[in-house]
Amino acid sequence: IDYTIYVNFGANANTLANSDIAIYPNPAKDVVNISASEGSIASLYSSNGQLLISETLANKVEQLDVSGMKAGLYVLTLLDSKGIRSSQLIIE
């Protein structure tokens, strides 16, 4: 089963219509799609805090290749003009 996680750190974080970031699929196998502001910096960290990937998003929707990652729980952070936001990402 694939899920899309919408991340919103505004006043009403439960309202998906106001979300400005989407991370999908989650769990992921080969690639993770990130929908966020152009120029945002996406960083993927292992469960022990090691930085594994850091990329500046050139487009509103970008793909991160996670095909070489071991199965497990990761943390994806996005840095943009609104601050730093993070979400858990499961890689199968």
C-alpha positions as CSV (number, residue, x, y, z in Angstrom):
1,I,0.0,0.0,0.0
2,D,1.3,3.4,-1.0
3,Y,0.4,6.6,0.9
4,T,0.9,10.2,0.2
5,I,2.0,12.3,3.2
6,Y,1.0,15.9,3.2
7,V,3.1,18.1,5.5
8,N,1.8,21.4,6.8
9,F,3.2,23.3,9.7
10,G,0.7,26.2,9.7
11,A,-2.1,27.0,12.1
12,N,-4.2,24.1,11.0
13,A,-1.8,21.2,10.3
14,N,-4.7,18.8,9.8
15,T,-6.2,20.5,6.8
16,L,-4.7,18.8,3.7
17,A,-6.1,21.4,1.4
18,N,-3.7,24.0,2.9
19,S,-0.7,21.7,2.6
20,D,2.2,23.0,0.5
21,I,4.4,19.9,0.7
22,A,3.7,16.3,-0.5
23,I,6.0,13.3,-0.1
24,Y,4.9,10.2,-2.0
25,P,4.9,7.2,-2.1
26,N,5.5,6.4,1.5
27,P,6.6,3.6,2.0
28,A,9.0,4.0,-1.0
29,K,11.1,1.5,-2.9
30,D,13.0,3.2,-5.7
31,V,12.1,6.9,-5.8
32,V,10.4,9.5,-3.6
33,N,8.5,12.3,-5.2
34,I,8.7,15.6,-3.3
35,S,6.3,18.4,-4.2
36,A,7.5,21.6,-2.6
37,S,8.6,25.2,-3.4
38,E,11.4,25.5,-6.0
39,G,14.7,26.2,-4.3
40,S,13.8,24.2,-1.3
41,I,16.6,22.0,0.1
42,A,15.6,18.3,0.6
43,S,17.8,16.3,3.0
44,L,17.4,12.6,3.8
45,Y,18.8,11.4,7.2
46,S,19.2,7.9,8.5
47,S,17.6,6.9,11.8
48,N,20.9,7.7,13.6
49,G,21.1,11.2,12.1
50,Q,23.6,10.7,9.3
51,L,23.0,12.9,6.3
52,L,22.6,10.6,3.2
53,I,21.2,12.9,0.5
54,S,20.9,16.7,0.2
55,E,19.5,18.3,-2.9
56,T,18.1,21.7,-3.9
57,L,14.8,21.3,-5.7
58,A,15.0,22.8,-9.1
59,N,11.3,22.1,-9.9
60,K,8.1,22.1,-7.9
61,V,8.1,18.3,-8.1
62,E,11.4,16.4,-7.8
63,Q,12.3,12.8,-7.4
64,L,14.9,11.4,-4.9
65,D,16.5,8.1,-5.9
66,V,16.4,5.9,-2.8
67,S,16.9,2.6,-4.6
68,G,20.3,2.1,-2.9
69,M,19.0,2.7,0.6
70,K,18.5,-0.2,3.1
71,A,14.9,-0.8,4.2
72,G,14.1,1.2,7.3
73,L,12.9,4.4,8.8
74,Y,14.4,7.7,7.6
75,V,13.8,11.4,8.2
76,L,13.2,13.8,5.3
77,T,13.7,17.5,6.0
78,L,12.8,20.4,3.7
79,L,14.3,23.8,4.2
80,D,12.6,26.7,2.5
81,S,11.6,30.3,3.2
82,K,9.0,29.1,5.8
83,G,11.7,27.2,7.8
84,I,12.7,23.6,8.3
85,R,10.0,20.9,8.1
86,S,10.5,17.2,8.6
87,S,8.6,14.0,8.0
88,Q,9.3,10.3,8.5
89,L,9.9,8.2,5.4
90,I,9.8,4.4,5.2
91,I,12.0,2.7,2.6
92,E,11.2,-0.9,1.8
